[in-house]
């Protein structure tokens, strides 16, 4: 049975749902489809609906698999709400359902902003460093967002010369990224997880004559490296990139430790055997 404002209706399958409702879902205007998410026109001007898919890709979409879009939606909500609660502006407005959230429409700065606390991934490879080496301080770097080029690392000089962002924007973006790092590192440390590195995207919003830079896209184990502090076990998308086991189990572990979806993700108790 389904509760409605007017009372109870028998549960309906998708096929049985009233035509008007099906049609309104179908008519929703697609704005953009990426590798892991879809953006639809939002309910109010200046908003979008961000839908989390189950598609996992790595190595510039050369490797394909499945991920848990429901968990990413919940985890991104958790992190974005946390950032907002300490005064870091984000695009997040509210979660709509299991796979969708309402967000502010932004003009995406065409950069991937990466913050690193320990050497790993492309940095470890590029510099021949051992994975896990602590860096002398958090390092912020930028990649140019272009899948066809494999999101190449770019120096600030390029960013300013090509007009992707101004020097002032970059100073603000670095300050924002370091605040996100402090918040995320603390939250993760509290649940026994080391935040090795992460990627965020930044959007511009215009308010009258002013432009503000805010955190956009998503923050989830898809865009972070998360290692268990005690065991070093990887709890992020590297599990998929490196075939280390079940990605869903890794993300569920992160969600459980953070207290996100505690009731949904609690394992079913095993039956008690009676002699
Ligand atoms: P690396 O440059 O070592 O491959 O990645 C650094 C960090 O940024 C990692 O946490 C990685 O997950 C994240 N990252 C880099 N590029 C992307 C990307 O295109 N998509 C996502 N979701 N994360 C990325």
Boltz pocket constraint, residues with backbone or C-beta under 6 A from the ligand:
constraints:
  - pocket:
      binder: B
      contacts: [[A, 112], [A, 114], [A, 115], [A, 120], [A, 121], [A, 122], [A, 123], [A, 151], [A, 197], [A, 198], [A, 199], [A, 221], [A, 222], [A, 223], [A, 224], [A, 225], [A, 237]]
      max_distance: 6.0
